[in-house]
Amino acid sequence: MTPDAPLPEVGETVAITTADSEPWLLVCTVHEDAQAVTGVLVADLADETVCASRN
């Protein structure tokens, strides 16, 4: 996300460009007043899904 870009919608994936590896974030909530989003790193989501299926 860049400062001038519109906020993404819930369910979109975006690259975190402030990190060196530009990890992907699955957007879970959008906070328009604060111009911020929260979400789950896609890499973490895949790891948690794999771990959960092993049980």
Backbone as CSV, one residue per row, in Angstrom:
resi,resn,N_x,N_y,N_z,CA_x,CA_y,CA_z,C_x,C_y,C_z
1,MET,0.842,-1.179,0.000,0.000,0.000,0.000,0.885,1.239,0.000
2,THR,0.541,2.172,-0.816,1.234,3.452,-0.819,0.319,4.496,-0.197
3,PRO,0.864,5.585,0.316,0.035,6.591,0.992,-1.098,7.146,0.139
4,ASP,-0.906,7.264,-1.164,-1.935,7.841,-2.024,-2.941,6.818,-2.541
5,ALA,-2.658,5.551,-2.344,-3.530,4.497,-2.860,-4.790,4.374,-1.995
6,PRO,-5.900,3.989,-2.601,-7.106,3.756,-1.795,-6.907,2.532,-0.909
7,LEU,-7.612,2.500,0.197,-7.512,1.347,1.095,-8.061,0.104,0.408
8,PRO,-7.431,-1.048,0.622,-7.951,-2.274,0.031,-9.228,-2.705,0.739
9,GLU,-9.941,-3.624,0.137,-11.162,-4.149,0.739,-10.847,-5.428,1.507
10,VAL,-11.724,-5.786,2.442,-11.583,-7.031,3.187,-11.568,-8.184,2.185
11,GLY,-10.631,-9.104,2.362,-10.495,-10.249,1.477,-9.430,-10.082,0.416
12,GLU,-8.969,-8.858,0.204,-7.896,-8.619,-0.767,-6.559,-8.990,-0.153
13,THR,-5.603,-9.320,-0.995,-4.229,-9.506,-0.539,-3.402,-8.341,-1.047
14,VAL,-2.535,-7.838,-0.180,-1.675,-6.701,-0.519,-0.251,-7.006,-0.074
15,ALA,0.711,-6.434,-0.765,2.114,-6.577,-0.379,2.458,-5.495,0.633
16,ILE,3.167,-5.883,1.667,3.646,-4.918,2.663,4.983,-4.390,2.141
17,THR,4.942,-3.244,1.523,6.130,-2.730,0.836,7.141,-2.077,1.772
18,THR,6.812,-1.928,3.043,7.772,-1.351,3.982,8.713,-2.416,4.532
19,ALA,8.462,-3.679,4.231,9.353,-4.765,4.648,10.216,-5.184,3.461
20,ASP,11.434,-5.609,3.737,12.368,-5.972,2.666,11.840,-7.093,1.771
21,SER,11.179,-8.081,2.343,10.731,-9.227,1.559,9.346,-9.029,0.950
22,GLU,8.694,-7.906,1.244,7.353,-7.587,0.743,6.367,-8.755,0.917
23,PRO,6.158,-9.190,2.163,5.227,-10.313,2.385,3.791,-9.919,2.049
24,TRP,2.977,-10.911,1.742,1.577,-10.674,1.395,0.714,-10.732,2.642
25,LEU,-0.241,-9.804,2.731,-1.167,-9.710,3.858,-2.583,-9.903,3.337
26,LEU,-3.326,-10.806,3.968,-4.747,-10.980,3.661,-5.502,-10.003,4.548
27,VAL,-6.172,-9.027,3.955,-6.841,-7.966,4.701,-8.088,-8.526,5.403
28,CYS,-8.149,-8.331,6.721,-9.283,-8.811,7.520,-10.211,-7.678,7.949
29,THR,-9.640,-6.523,8.269,-10.450,-5.362,8.651,-9.843,-4.103,8.050
30,VAL,-10.700,-3.137,7.775,-10.267,-1.846,7.243,-10.723,-0.765,8.218
31,HIS,-9.794,0.093,8.626,-10.071,1.188,9.553,-9.925,2.487,8.772
32,GLU,-11.014,2.932,8.161,-10.941,4.108,7.283,-10.551,5.370,8.034
33,ASP,-11.036,5.537,9.269,-10.705,6.743,10.039,-9.206,6.851,10.285
34,ALA,-8.568,5.731,10.553,-7.133,5.720,10.838,-6.303,5.480,9.588
35,GLN,-6.970,5.258,8.440,-6.278,4.941,7.189,-5.343,3.752,7.390
36,ALA,-5.898,2.673,7.967,-5.099,1.487,8.263,-5.912,0.225,8.007
37,VAL,-5.198,-0.858,7.843,-5.837,-2.165,7.697,-5.162,-3.140,8.650
38,THR,-5.860,-4.197,9.001,-5.259,-5.295,9.749,-5.519,-6.571,8.969
39,GLY,-4.683,-7.557,9.205,-4.854,-8.802,8.477,-3.922,-9.882,8.975
40,VAL,-3.807,-10.927,8.162,-2.994,-12.091,8.477,-1.968,-12.260,7.361
41,LEU,-0.728,-12.487,7.751,0.283,-12.761,6.739,-0.073,-14.070,6.040
42,VAL,-0.059,-14.066,4.730,-0.449,-15.253,3.967,0.452,-16.436,4.317
43,ALA,1.746,-16.215,4.506,2.663,-17.298,4.864,2.276,-17.914,6.201
44,ASP,1.877,-17.096,7.170,1.445,-17.606,8.470,0.132,-18.359,8.354
45,LEU,-0.766,-17.870,7.532,-2.054,-18.518,7.341,-1.857,-19.920,6.775
46,ALA,-0.971,-20.060,5.791,-0.710,-21.370,5.195,-0.099,-22.309,6.215
47,ASP,0.824,-21.824,7.037,1.463,-22.650,8.056,0.447,-23.094,9.090
48,GLU,-0.414,-22.179,9.554,-1.431,-22.534,10.540,-2.431,-23.529,9.968
49,THR,-2.777,-23.386,8.694,-3.716,-24.301,8.063,-3.117,-25.704,7.994
50,VAL,-1.850,-25.792,7.615,-1.182,-27.093,7.545,-1.094,-27.714,8.926
51,CYS,-0.717,-26.922,9.916,-0.609,-27.446,11.283,-1.973,-27.908,11.797
52,ALA,-3.011,-27.175,11.513,-4.341,-27.533,11.988,-4.830,-28.832,11.344
53,SER,-4.422,-29.085,10.101,-4.883,-30.296,9.438,-4.144,-31.540,9.919
54,ARG,-3.068,-31.387,10.617,-2.308,-32.528,11.130,-2.929,-33.114,12.384
55,ASN,-3.775,-32.353,13.054,-4.342,-32.812,14.334,-5.461,-33.782,14.129
